[in-house]
Amino acid sequence: MSYPNYPNQPYQPQPQPNPSNTLSIVGIVLGCVAFLFCPPLFGIAGIICGAIATSKGERLGKTALGVSIAGLVVGMILGFVVFQGMQGI
């Protein structure tokens, strides 16, 4: 007996989101540190951790990405303002 509407593909389970948020938390911490200390270094490292965490399906991955981008941008602006104030211009 044949089953005409039955697909012949094997069962492939859907990837489950990663319950660990380790990379996300590292990305958030790096993004927060980037507000005050060396924004290019810590901000870019946080963006990389957030992007990897998002691709792995971590729950806080997008938050880490957002905090790291904000830390990079605001840290650069804050550093520019403080540097200009020190120069007296």
Phi and psi in degrees as a GROMACS rama.xvg file:
@    title "Ramachandran Plot"
@    xaxis  label "Phi"
@    yaxis  label "Psi"
@TYPE xy
-112.65  151.565  SER-2
-115.258  102.267  TYR-3
-68.8724  -27.6462  PRO-4
-100.815  10.4831  ASN-5
-89.4723  122.532  TYR-6
-70.9984  145.315  PRO-7
-97.8653  22.913  ASN-8
-96.9613  142.495  GLN-9
-71.0313  159.525  PRO-10
-69.3438  128.643  TYR-11
-123.789  111.452  GLN-12
-67.9974  148.454  PRO-13
-73.6084  142.648  GLN-14
-65.9807  133.559  PRO-15
-88.1323  145.847  GLN-16
-64.3207  147.846  PRO-17
-73.2716  122.326  ASN-18
-72.1726  -17.0326  PRO-19
-81.8512  140.1  SER-20
-117.407  27.9253  ASN-21
-61.8068  -50.904  THR-22
-65.2526  -34.532  LEU-23
-63.7244  -44.4272  SER-24
-66.9208  -39.9214  ILE-25
-61.7949  -41.8032  VAL-26
-63.9181  -39.9396  GLY-27
-65.5095  -43.8256  ILE-28
-63.1701  -44.3529  VAL-29
-63.3367  -37.7273  LEU-30
-65.2884  -38.9643  GLY-31
-68.0023  -40.0206  CYS-32
-65.4389  -31.2089  VAL-33
-66.8645  -17.9504  ALA-34
-62.8545  -33.3141  PHE-35
-117.791  -28.0658  LEU-36
-124.544  121.104  PHE-37
42.2807  67.0614  CYS-38
-54.8247  -38.7248  PRO-39
-62.009  -41.1039  PRO-40
-70.8169  -57.2075  LEU-41
-72.5138  -34.8341  PHE-42
-66.0699  -45.6644  GLY-43
-68.166  -38.6669  ILE-44
-63.1265  -39.0527  ALA-45
-67.0636  -38.1047  GLY-46
-64.0685  -41.893  ILE-47
-63.9845  -45.7094  ILE-48
-62.7918  -40.9856  CYS-49
-65.5727  -38.3157  GLY-50
-67.75  -41.8141  ALA-51
-65.6084  -41.4364  ILE-52
-63.7207  -39.1591  ALA-53
-65.3946  -41.3091  THR-54
-68.1636  -28.237  SER-55
-81.8879  -7.48039  LYS-56
86.1913  22.3696  GLY-57
-70.8183  143.435  GLU-58
-63.7806  -35.2262  ARG-59
-98.6718  13.7638  LEU-60
-61.6935  -44.1297  GLY-61
-68.9176  -33.5052  LYS-62
-64.8114  -43.8827  THR-63
-61.8312  -39.7269  ALA-64
-63.8542  -44.8266  LEU-65
-65.2361  -44.8379  GLY-66
-64.3575  -38.7543  VAL-67
-68.645  -40.3579  SER-68
-64.8593  -43.852  ILE-69
-63.6804  -41.128  ALA-70
-62.9298  -39.0857  GLY-71
-65.5118  -49.8561  LEU-72
-67.7465  -50.9775  VAL-73
-67.3221  -37.9482  VAL-74
-63.2619  -39.5727  GLY-75
-66.1256  -43.3265  MET-76
-64.9285  -44.4913  ILE-77
-63.3145  -41.1524  LEU-78
-63.5056  -39.6135  GLY-79
-63.8511  -43.7815  PHE-80
-65.1727  -44.4223  VAL-81
-65.632  -41.4418  VAL-82
-63.9458  -41.1828  PHE-83
-65.9801  -35.4281  GLN-84
-67.4697  -34.568  GLY-85
-70.625  -30.0891  MET-86
-79.5745  -16.5857  GLN-87
79.3864  19.3476  GLY-88
